[in-house]
Amino acid sequence: MAEGYVEFEFDLPAALLDSLVAEFAKMSSASLTHEHTVQVPDEQGVYQLLVGGKVVYVGKTDADSGLRGRLSKHAWTIQHRQNLKPSDVQFKAARVFVFTAMDLEKLLIRHYAQTAGEVWWNFSGFGSNDPGRNRDQTELKAAGFDAVYPIDLDHPVDIKTEGGVPAARILDELRSELPYTLRAEGDGSRGRRPHPDLVNSIVEPFSVKPATTREVLTSVLDVLPQGWQATALPGRIIMYRETRDYSAGVIVGRSPTRS
């Protein structure tokens, strides 16, 4: 080794991880609600979700969505769930001005898993998109997000029906109110025309407002021709012309037999 010379290798990932963990540790958390998430800059960074003070989810934003957008999406996702109130979930977020090729999300997940137990929302299906019709028969993970926090069909929704309107419109309004997927046969929300049964069947105004999701679905089924079924699956509701059981689902109702 030459005099006056040394080789020094700086462990950037470890240093950044240690700094972030220390910063998160001294931060106060905020409730994952709109009034708090809207105040977070929509910048690139990392964040964590906590329940009961324990980290349950770690995420990193990308070029498509900043911290505000990502946290707002999560705040919407946790609505209308059994066993979980929005006020139960807290968040901490940090803007990171310099990102490298390292996977900060993976490093943080590994750190909290080793020091505080499993960061289980990361591996539970939390925030997943609609898997599509071909996956409707998939078994439910016993420890998954949807199994622990099933969708709440008895949560009130604000559906406006001053006069009788087509079932397709009712489903559109309900879809906009729900923080999870509502998929119907001939789903008009995907650029296709709604099924004729949904267009031609008229739903009368609800006698009680606000109605619940279950009551809205039942009102739609009541006016549809025989053969329709609504089923609550893990994290979503489907409505098809069928009579079948789903191992991971609960039948909400079926259209009545017509004489």
C-alpha positions as CSV (number, residue, x, y, z in Angstrom):
1,M,0.0,0.0,0.0
2,A,1.5,3.3,-1.0
3,E,2.2,5.9,1.6
4,G,-0.5,8.6,2.0
5,Y,-3.1,6.4,0.2
6,V,-6.1,4.4,1.4
7,E,-8.9,2.6,-0.3
8,F,-12.3,3.5,1.1
9,E,-15.6,2.0,0.1
10,F,-18.7,3.8,1.3
11,D,-21.7,1.6,1.9
12,L,-24.3,4.0,0.5
13,P,-27.4,1.6,0.8
14,A,-26.6,0.9,4.5
15,A,-26.0,4.5,5.3
16,L,-29.2,5.7,3.6
17,L,-31.2,2.9,5.3
18,D,-29.8,3.8,8.7
19,S,-30.6,7.5,8.1
20,L,-34.2,6.8,7.0
21,V,-34.9,4.4,9.9
22,A,-33.6,7.0,12.4
23,E,-35.7,9.7,10.7
24,F,-38.9,7.6,10.8
25,A,-38.2,6.7,14.4
26,K,-38.2,10.3,15.6
27,M,-41.2,11.3,13.4
28,S,-44.7,11.7,14.6
29,S,-47.3,9.8,12.6
30,A,-50.5,11.1,11.1
31,S,-53.9,9.5,10.5
32,L,-54.3,8.1,7.0
33,T,-57.2,10.4,6.2
34,H,-57.7,12.9,3.4
35,E,-57.2,15.9,5.6
36,H,-53.6,14.7,6.3
37,T,-52.6,13.1,3.0
38,V,-53.6,16.2,1.0
39,Q,-51.0,18.1,2.9
40,V,-48.1,15.8,1.8
41,P,-46.2,17.1,-1.2
42,D,-46.6,14.9,-4.3
43,E,-42.9,14.1,-4.5
44,Q,-40.8,11.0,-4.8
45,G,-40.0,9.3,-1.5
46,V,-40.7,6.4,0.9
47,Y,-43.4,5.9,3.4
48,Q,-44.8,3.4,6.0
49,L,-48.2,2.5,7.2
50,L,-48.7,1.6,10.9
51,V,-51.5,-0.1,12.8
52,G,-51.3,0.0,16.6
53,G,-47.9,1.6,16.3
54,K,-46.5,-1.3,14.3
55,V,-45.3,-1.0,10.8
56,V,-47.5,-3.1,8.5
57,Y,-46.6,-1.7,5.1
58,V,-43.7,0.0,3.4
59,G,-43.8,1.6,0.0
60,K,-41.8,3.7,-2.4
61,T,-43.2,6.1,-4.9
62,D,-42.1,6.2,-8.6
63,A,-42.4,8.6,-11.5
64,D,-46.1,7.7,-12.0
65,S,-47.3,8.7,-8.5
66,G,-45.8,10.8,-5.7
67,L,-46.3,10.5,-2.0
68,R,-49.6,12.4,-1.9
69,G,-51.1,10.4,-4.7
70,R,-50.0,7.1,-3.3
71,L,-51.1,7.8,0.3
72,S,-54.4,9.2,-0.9
73,K,-55.0,5.9,-2.8
74,H,-54.2,3.9,0.3
75,A,-56.5,6.1,2.4
76,W,-59.3,5.3,-0.1
77,T,-58.5,1.5,-0.1
78,I,-59.0,1.1,3.6
79,Q,-62.5,2.5,3.6
80,H,-65.6,0.2,3.9
81,R,-63.8,-2.6,5.7
82,Q,-64.8,-4.7,8.6
83,N,-62.5,-4.9,11.6
84,L,-60.6,-1.7,10.4
85,K,-61.4,1.9,10.9
86,P,-59.6,4.5,8.9
87,S,-58.5,6.2,12.1
88,D,-56.7,2.9,13.0
89,V,-54.1,3.5,10.3
90,Q,-51.3,6.0,10.6
91,F,-48.6,6.9,8.1
92,K,-45.1,8.4,8.1
93,A,-43.6,9.7,4.8
94,A,-40.3,11.1,3.8
95,R,-39.3,12.8,0.6
96,V,-36.0,11.5,-0.7
97,F,-34.1,14.0,-2.9
98,V,-31.5,11.5,-4.2
99,F,-32.5,8.1,-5.4
100,T,-30.0,5.5,-6.5
101,A,-30.4,2.2,-8.2
102,M,-30.9,0.5,-4.8
103,D,-34.3,-0.8,-3.8
104,L,-35.2,1.3,-0.8
105,E,-38.5,-0.4,-0.4
106,K,-37.0,-3.8,-0.2
107,L,-34.3,-2.7,2.3
108,L,-36.9,-1.1,4.6
109,I,-39.2,-4.1,4.5
110,R,-36.3,-6.4,5.3
111,H,-35.2,-4.1,8.2
112,Y,-38.6,-3.9,9.8
113,A,-39.3,-7.6,9.3
114,Q,-36.0,-8.4,11.1
115,T,-36.5,-5.9,13.9
116,A,-40.2,-5.6,14.5
117,G,-41.9,-8.7,12.9
118,E,-43.5,-9.2,9.6
119,V,-44.5,-6.2,7.5
120,W,-47.5,-8.3,6.5
121,W,-49.6,-5.9,4.4
122,N,-46.8,-6.0,1.8
123,F,-47.5,-9.7,1.2
124,S,-51.2,-9.8,1.7
125,G,-52.8,-8.5,-1.5
126,F,-53.3,-5.0,0.0
127,G,-54.0,-2.5,-2.8
128,S,-54.2,-5.1,-5.5
129,N,-56.1,-4.4,-8.7
130,D,-59.1,-6.5,-9.9
131,P,-57.6,-9.8,-10.9
132,G,-60.3,-10.4,-13.5
133,R,-63.0,-12.9,-14.2
134,N,-60.5,-15.8,-14.6
135,R,-59.4,-15.4,-11.0
136,D,-62.8,-15.3,-9.3
137,Q,-62.5,-18.9,-8.2
138,T,-59.1,-18.4,-6.5
139,E,-58.9,-19.4,-2.9
140,L,-58.7,-16.7,-0.2
141,K,-55.4,-16.5,1.7
142,A,-56.3,-17.0,5.4
143,A,-53.8,-14.3,6.5
144,G,-54.5,-11.9,3.6
145,F,-55.7,-8.4,3.8
146,D,-59.1,-9.2,2.5
147,A,-59.5,-12.1,4.9
148,V,-58.6,-10.1,7.9
149,Y,-60.5,-7.0,6.8
150,P,-63.5,-8.1,4.6
151,I,-65.4,-5.6,2.6
152,D,-68.3,-4.1,4.6
153,L,-71.6,-4.5,2.6
154,D,-73.5,-2.7,5.3
155,H,-71.6,0.5,5.0
156,P,-73.8,3.5,4.0
157,V,-73.5,4.8,0.5
158,D,-74.9,8.0,-1.1
159,I,-76.9,6.9,-4.1
160,K,-79.1,9.5,-5.7
161,T,-82.4,8.2,-7.2
162,E,-85.0,10.9,-7.3
163,G,-87.0,8.9,-9.8
164,G,-86.8,5.4,-11.2
165,V,-83.5,4.9,-13.1
166,P,-81.9,2.0,-15.0
167,A,-80.1,-0.6,-12.9
168,A,-76.9,0.1,-15.0
169,R,-76.9,3.7,-13.7
170,I,-77.4,2.6,-10.1
171,L,-74.4,0.3,-10.4
172,D,-72.4,3.1,-11.9
173,E,-73.2,5.4,-9.0
174,L,-72.5,2.6,-6.5
175,R,-69.2,1.9,-8.2
176,S,-68.1,5.5,-7.8
177,E,-68.9,5.3,-4.1
178,L,-67.0,2.0,-3.4
179,P,-63.2,1.9,-2.6
180,Y,-63.1,-1.6,-4.1
181,T,-64.1,-3.2,-7.4
182,L,-67.7,-3.7,-8.4
183,R,-67.7,-5.8,-11.6
184,A,-70.9,-6.7,-13.5
185,E,-71.6,-8.8,-16.6
186,G,-71.4,-6.5,-19.7
187,D,-69.6,-3.9,-17.5
188,G,-70.2,-0.5,-19.1
189,S,-67.4,1.0,-17.1
190,R,-64.8,-0.7,-19.3
191,G,-65.9,0.9,-22.6
192,R,-68.5,-1.7,-23.4
193,R,-72.3,-1.3,-23.4
194,P,-73.9,-2.5,-20.2
195,H,-75.9,-5.7,-20.4
196,P,-79.5,-5.1,-21.8
197,D,-81.0,-6.4,-18.5
198,L,-79.2,-3.7,-16.6
199,V,-80.3,-1.0,-19.1
200,N,-84.0,-2.1,-19.3
201,S,-84.6,-2.8,-15.6
202,I,-85.7,0.2,-13.6
203,V,-84.9,0.7,-9.9
204,E,-87.3,2.7,-7.8
205,P,-86.1,5.4,-5.4
206,F,-84.8,4.0,-2.1
207,S,-87.2,4.4,0.8
208,V,-84.3,4.9,3.3
209,K,-81.3,7.2,2.6
210,P,-78.5,6.6,2.8
211,A,-78.9,3.0,1.8
212,T,-76.2,0.4,2.4
213,T,-74.2,-1.4,-0.3
214,R,-76.2,-4.5,0.4
215,E,-79.5,-2.7,0.1
216,V,-78.5,-1.2,-3.2
217,L,-77.5,-4.5,-4.6
218,T,-80.7,-6.1,-3.4
219,S,-82.8,-3.4,-5.0
220,V,-81.0,-4.0,-8.3
221,L,-81.4,-7.8,-8.1
222,D,-85.1,-7.4,-7.3
223,V,-85.8,-5.8,-10.7
224,L,-83.6,-7.9,-12.8
225,P,-84.8,-11.0,-14.8
226,Q,-84.4,-14.3,-13.2
227,G,-80.8,-15.7,-13.2
228,W,-78.7,-12.9,-11.9
229,Q,-76.5,-13.3,-8.8
230,A,-74.4,-10.8,-6.7
231,T,-71.4,-12.3,-4.9
232,A,-69.0,-10.7,-2.4
233,L,-65.5,-12.0,-3.2
234,P,-62.2,-11.1,-1.5
235,G,-62.0,-7.4,-1.9
236,R,-64.6,-7.0,-4.6
237,I,-68.2,-7.6,-5.7
238,I,-69.3,-9.3,-8.9
239,M,-72.8,-9.5,-10.5
240,Y,-73.3,-12.0,-13.3
241,R,-76.1,-14.1,-14.8
242,E,-75.2,-17.3,-13.0
243,T,-76.2,-19.6,-10.1
244,R,-73.1,-20.8,-8.5
245,D,-71.1,-21.0,-5.3
246,Y,-67.7,-19.6,-4.8
247,S,-65.4,-21.2,-2.2
248,A,-63.9,-17.8,-1.3
249,G,-67.1,-15.8,-1.7
250,V,-70.5,-15.1,-0.1
251,I,-73.7,-14.8,-2.1
252,V,-75.2,-11.4,-1.5
253,G,-78.5,-12.3,-3.3
254,R,-80.1,-13.5,-6.5
255,S,-82.8,-12.1,-8.7
256,P,-86.2,-13.6,-7.8
257,T,-88.0,-16.3,-9.7
258,R,-90.6,-14.8,-12.1
259,S,-94.0,-16.4,-12.4
